Each structure stands twice: as structure tokens, then as C-alpha cells.
Amino acid sequence: MKLYGYSAYELLDMLSSGKCSSAEIVRDVMERAKETQPLYNSYITFNDEGADDAAKADAVSEKRGSKLRLCGIPVAVKDNISTKGIRTTCASRMLESYVPPYDATAVANLRAEGAVIIGKTNMDEFAMGSASDTGYFGAVRNPVNTAYSAGGSSGGSAAAVASGAAVLALGSDTGGSIRQPAALCGVVGFCPSYGAVSRYGLIAFASSLDRIGSIGRNARDVYLLHNIINVADVKDVTSSYKKISFNLKGSLRGLKIGVPGELFSPQISDDVRAAVEAAVMTMESRGAVVKYVSLPSAEDAVKAYYIISSAEASSNLARYDGVRFGYRTDNYSDLSEMYRKSRTEGFGDEVKRRIMLGTFVLSEGFCDSYYKRAAALRTKLCREFDEVFGSCDIIAAPVYPKAGISLGGSISPVECYSADICTVPASLAGLPAISVPCGRNADGLPIGLQLIGKRFGDAEVLDAAYGYELARGDVYDRA
Amino acid sequence: MEIDIKKIAVLASLEISEEEERAFSETFSEIVDMVSELPELSDAEPYVDRMELRDDTIESCGISRSGLMDNAPQSVNGYFAVPRTVEQ
């Protein structure tokens, strides 16, 4: 078997016992990434220095007498996370030639542990979308079936991991952008507690919601990656000093699982509902205790999410003015025309829609009826979660209403936004949440089980996911 | 509700052409209708997550000035260049 097919934890064992070298792993994965690129379009930029980085990781490990924790493991990085010297575009014409002069903290953490950045993954433009089809570099195809989208916005990261074009990947999740593509591609995607991973170097979309998280083929790999980026950072004022150190046990005995009716709404298709319910029953058969709970505000969470995230986006994206970095138009006669034309030509339609929505909800006379109501709903939802976690350890729900998103299908923005119903509640409340594969529908398309934990209950979430994988039995961890 | 797309575009420093305006207005109205159905909650205070602010301290970051300027669309003698904004 080619090395790209192995999990990170297997490769690290093989490296330790001398069965392969970092250079061989990186070569195999890079070859696979380049071979699958025309099929799935997972990447925007490859890191041509990957082989050198592998050699460096080996040399450092040798010098210190033990392997670095991610020595030689090829990691793909979503293209909205800054990588020093490697182009970082946010899948936008606006940043088509932007090369960050520094690494995001999460990337620096990876490099320090010997991980090799294999390339920058494709996504929705500025992470705004659900099918990785709003970007300037074309849509990402699902490796399971290329007629379908890889999901979004971290579609490239999920597709790369699913197809062996990376062993692990970093994504970002604002309203479900790690969990949903992970579910659709049949991999594991973890959105940690807000504050658990530094946002320094993550190009901002909605700062009170944005999180960097981990994607892998199984819970063990995701746990491995999360532990490396779960580091407090003074450069992110919202980052927490809670370092979550633990070992995976995978026991489900006595685990109290809350099942909220609002997240199993009629919008959820029958195949998704059946797979998620079966997964909960599997956990129950291993000693978990299931309880039906209620999150009344979850039904309105999508509306609050689109108001808050768009408001923050309109402010965050005001920095793109064609002066210090990014695209500048060729045709202008004065400064304001330069701003306007640079932004109009540099941004795609979905980004413009969100900026305009955010501008509208914050504009004079509308702020009280939109932004303030959304903020109040967010508070109410947080309280409802607190109440549920008074009697439950974890919440189980679907990730996405459907098992697949057809590429090229035309759905309205409202339909697309409404489908985020299962992922945005945990986003608004800053809670850790994971998507784990829990079966496939009749067409062979993967379905994800979402497990949501209490704030900084990241360990419980990863452990429950691992417990579910053990209970499920068939481990889908080969590319 | 009548939404003045042109005015929002001006505020957002974006241009919407005449052709785009109709299609854009339609989807924009649908989105605004969707998010308009939020309940009024008078008792809930906005969610505030207290942050520990730190002092700004100067430290070496290893980023050269030229490394930063390389990303500028136009620079002159190490400065960002923009169209003239002040009359001579």
C-alpha cells in the first residue's frame, strides 16, 4: 500500500520503527495530491518546499534524539490561514497574489512539531458558502462522487484528506465550514471551543465565530492534530489559557447524550435522520444514556447567524481597499473610485451579498431590529445550551440536512443558508463540535453524526467521537 | 419592505450595475425577509465574553519592511502609493 493511504498515527509508528522516512511519506502524498488535483480541485497552491521541510523535520528529530510529534506528516492548510512565504488567497481574486510575511500561530505550531505543509486548500471565497463553489479557483469535487460538491467552506481540506492528498488538514469553521464538508466527504472534522485555538493569522470573516480546527480520517488523527494547535496565544485576545490535555479512552458507559428535537426538524432528509438515529442507538448499546432535550432558539439560530456573521464580515472586509495589499483596479481617476472598483472587481457575488447584508443590518434605523435582536437570540441560545448541559454530557445531531450537494445545481441563497440549521447553534454558542462518519445513503454518499460538547469540553467531544468509532467497528480511516 | 440597494452599495463601497441590480435586489429581499423573522427578546442582554486585554509591547517579529511592501499594489520609495487626494 502507498503511504498516503495510512493514518497519521500509523505513519508516526512506522517512522519510529524505521519502516519509512518522512521524505518517502511526503513524496507519496505530494504525488497523490498532484495526481488527484485535476479530479477534485482540492488545492489552490502546492508547497514546492515540502520535500526540504521533510528533510528538516528528520534532521531536527535526529539531533534531539526523538521524533517531533508530527514529524514528516503532510498537512494541508485551508487557504484562509496565513503561511509565511506561501500564497494565501482566500479563494478570492482580491488576494490572488497575496503572500503572507508571517505564519498563523496554528501553522507555526505545526511546523515546530515537524509537520510538512503540503499545500493550500481550495474553499469558498473568504469562507462564505456551503459547497466550495463560490471561489475564484473553481469548485471542489467530492472524492466519493465527483458529481457532488465536497461541501464547504473547507471543501478542499476535507476532499484532500478523504482522497489521500493530505494525511491531516486545517480548516476553519464559522457556521459549520469544517463539520459539513467533513460529513459530506466521509472524514472527521472537529471545530474546537471558541478560544481553544489561536485565530492569529486566520484571515477574518466573522471574528466572534471564526475558529481554526482539525480534519482527519478518524478521531485519533484529529485528536493528534488538535493537541498540537490547542495552544494559548497572546496574539489572539480571545484565545484561552485552558490547555486541554487528555488521553482518548473511548468509553461510552454512562455518557449522557441529549437529542434535541429542533435539530431533527422536517428539513432533515429521511436517510440522514435514519443514519444519525442509528448512530445514537449504537452509542446507547455501549452504555450511553439517551435523553430527549429541547433547544427552542435553535430554529431561529440561522437567522441570527446570518445577521451577526454578515455584520462582522462587512466590517472585517472593509480592509480590502487596494492600498496596502490585495487587488487594485486598473481604471480609476480618484481615491474613492479606486476603492470602489477594486472591491467590485476583486470580490465575487456571494462575498458582495454578505457585505451588503451586513452593511444593511448595521445601517442607521435597522440595527435595533436586526443586529440587537440577533445578539439577544444568541444569548438566549447560550442559556438554553447551559440548561441542556446541566443534565447531559454531550448533544447528538445531524450535521447537514442532506447527504450530498449536487454540483452545478441552482439553489437560492436563502435555501442554502437555511440548510445550516444543524451547525450554526454550536457556532453561535462557541461550543466544540465534531462530525464523524456514521454511514452512507442508498447512493453511497457519506452522512455525518455531529457531537456537540459544553464550552471547553473539547476532550469529552473527541472522546465520545472515538467511542462511537470503536462502537461502530468499521474504521473508515484509509484513503 | 423597500430596500435601497444603491444606497447600501455606496455605504459598502461596491458598485452594482443596472443589469445586476434587478437580480441582486430580488435575492437580497428574500434574504432580508428570512432574517427579519427574529423574535424580539427584551430580557436577554447581549452575550459578552470578557477578554483579558494585554499591554501593547514592541517586539521583533522578523518581518522586513520590504517583505510587507511586496504585497502592496503600488509603492514608491517604500511608501504606499495612492491617487492624489490633496490639491496642489
Interface residues (C-beta under 8 A of the other chain):
Chain A: Y98 V99 P101 Y102 Y194 V234 V237 T238 D300 K303 A304 Y306 I307 S314 A318 D321 G322 V323 R324 F325 G326 Y327 R328 Y332 S333 D334 L335 S336 M338 Y339 R340 K341 R343 T344 F347 K352 R353 I355 M356 L357 T359 F360 V361 S363 S369 Y370 K372 R373 A374 A375 A376 L377 R378 T379 K380 C382 R383 S412 P413 V414 Y417 S418 G430
Chain B: I3 I5 I8 A9 L11 A12 S13 L14 E15 F24 T27 F28 E30 I31 V32 M34 V35 S36 E37 L38 P39 E40 L41 S42 A44 E45 P46 Y47 D49 M51 E52 L53 R54 C61 G62 I63 S64 G67 L68 D70 N71 A72 P73 Q74 F80 V82 P83 T85
